[in-house]
């Protein structure tokens, strides 16, 4: 019985080793063919780069606007006192810039990631506004990182489309508000609520703007605090917008 048991265990171990060897050979062939990067074997679902984006809006301060498109590796983000800005935001109510993380498995993102790794020791890498748009307009939905990157890509698309296509922006912000549940996405919520409210007001969609403000208030109750919660100036801004809207559309406010 003991010999039989040991033989059975040995067979299972050998089978497992054989499967691993086959998988390793498969990935080696994928790497050699250029279909995946070697790093993908070791990092299939994490974040490989961060991209700072600021709203395409005249109200964005110069410090935040100038940082738009800056790229960072995770090791840089983890440093003490890290900031994506080279200068302090100059607005009383902070600009709504965000730093979404991307795995970036689609071709355009891979090229960006390779350049970032090459230039990281030389001070990082920054994309132009056109390059940021090209990045998120690539075929990201057809790659292995689609599920990982979806919320971040929608947020970036929303920010860079505000001036050229407000419908795209609003749909992007709506998606983030509804779908951002993972810890790594929570920091996108407040900017998404603020930007969506502003765009809805500009588009004359006051009723939905009021609904979004109420959702904001329920999601971030005044009695609670958190690292991803709004700052007091941001809360005050939403209160002011709600007060103004209620004067014009009091019958649309839910009880």
ChimeraX attribute file (.defattr): number of C-alpha atoms within 10 A of each C-alpha:
attribute: neighborCount
match mode: 1-to-1
recipient: residues
	/A:1	6
	/A:2	7
	/A:3	8
	/A:4	9
	/A:5	10
	/A:6	11
	/A:7	12
	/A:8	12
	/A:9	12
	/A:10	12
	/A:11	12
	/A:12	12
	/A:13	12
	/A:14	12
	/A:15	12
	/A:16	12
	/A:17	12
	/A:18	12
	/A:19	12
	/A:20	12
	/A:21	12
	/A:22	12
	/A:23	12
	/A:24	13
	/A:25	12
	/A:26	11
	/A:27	18
	/A:28	16
	/A:29	13
	/A:30	14
	/A:31	16
	/A:32	11
	/A:33	10
	/A:34	10
	/A:35	12
	/A:36	19
	/A:37	17
	/A:38	14
	/A:39	10
	/A:40	15
	/A:41	13
	/A:42	9
	/A:43	11
	/A:44	14
	/A:45	15
	/A:46	16
	/A:47	18
	/A:48	19
	/A:49	23
	/A:50	24
	/A:51	23
	/A:52	23
	/A:53	27
	/A:54	22
	/A:55	23
	/A:56	18
	/A:57	14
	/A:58	9
	/A:59	11
	/A:60	19
	/A:61	16
	/A:62	14
	/A:63	16
	/A:64	25
	/A:65	21
	/A:66	16
	/A:67	20
	/A:68	25
	/A:69	23
	/A:70	20
	/A:71	26
	/A:72	24
	/A:73	19
	/A:74	14
	/A:75	9
	/A:76	16
	/A:77	15
	/A:78	9
	/A:79	9
	/A:80	7
	/A:81	6
	/A:82	9
	/A:83	12
	/A:84	22
	/A:85	16
	/A:86	10
	/A:87	12
	/A:88	13
	/A:89	17
	/A:90	13
	/A:91	13
	/A:92	8
	/A:93	14
	/A:94	16
	/A:95	20
	/A:96	19
	/A:97	22
	/A:98	25
	/A:99	25
	/A:100	22
	/A:101	24
	/A:102	23
	/A:103	24
	/A:104	27
	/A:105	26
	/A:106	20
	/A:107	16
	/A:108	17
	/A:109	21
	/A:110	16
	/A:111	13
	/A:112	20
	/A:113	23
	/A:114	12
	/A:115	15
	/A:116	22
	/A:117	16
	/A:118	12
	/A:119	13
	/A:120	15
	/A:121	9
	/A:122	9
	/A:123	9
	/A:124	16
	/A:125	20
	/A:126	21
	/A:127	19
	/A:128	11
	/A:129	14
	/A:130	10
	/A:131	14
	/A:132	22
	/A:133	17
	/A:134	13
	/A:135	23
	/A:136	21
	/A:137	13
	/A:138	13
	/A:139	14
	/A:140	21
	/A:141	16
	/A:142	11
	/A:143	13
	/A:144	16
	/A:145	19
	/A:146	18
	/A:147	13
	/A:148	18
	/A:149	22
	/A:150	17
	/A:151	26
	/A:152	25
	/A:153	23
	/A:154	19
	/A:155	29
	/A:156	25
	/A:157	23
	/A:158	28
	/A:159	28
	/A:160	24
	/A:161	19
	/A:162	19
	/A:163	13
	/A:164	10
	/A:165	11
	/A:166	19
	/A:167	15
	/A:168	17
	/A:169	25
	/A:170	25
	/A:171	16
	/A:172	23
	/A:173	29
	/A:174	18
	/A:175	17
	/A:176	26
	/A:177	23
	/A:178	10
	/A:179	13
	/A:180	18
	/A:181	12
	/A:182	9
	/A:183	8
	/A:184	12
	/A:185	18
	/A:186	16
	/A:187	18
	/A:188	22
	/A:189	23
	/A:190	23
	/A:191	24
	/A:192	25
	/A:193	20
	/A:194	21
	/A:195	18
	/A:196	26
	/A:197	26
	/A:198	17
	/A:199	19
	/A:200	19
	/A:201	16
	/A:202	12
	/A:203	13
	/A:204	10
	/A:205	13
	/A:206	21
	/A:207	17
	/A:208	15
	/A:209	24
	/A:210	25
	/A:211	16
	/A:212	21
	/A:213	20
	/A:214	17
	/A:215	13
	/A:216	20
	/A:217	14
	/A:218	10
	/A:219	13
	/A:220	17
	/A:221	11
	/A:222	12
	/A:223	5
	/A:224	8
	/A:225	11
	/A:226	8
	/A:227	8
	/A:228	14
	/A:229	18
	/A:230	20
	/A:231	15
	/A:232	11
	/A:233	12
	/A:234	19
	/A:235	19
	/A:236	13
	/A:237	14
	/A:238	22
	/A:239	15
	/A:240	12
	/A:241	16
	/A:242	21
	/A:243	14
	/A:244	12
	/A:245	18
	/A:246	16
	/A:247	9
	/A:248	10
	/A:249	14
	/A:250	13
	/A:251	10
	/A:252	14
	/A:253	13
	/A:254	8
	/A:255	4
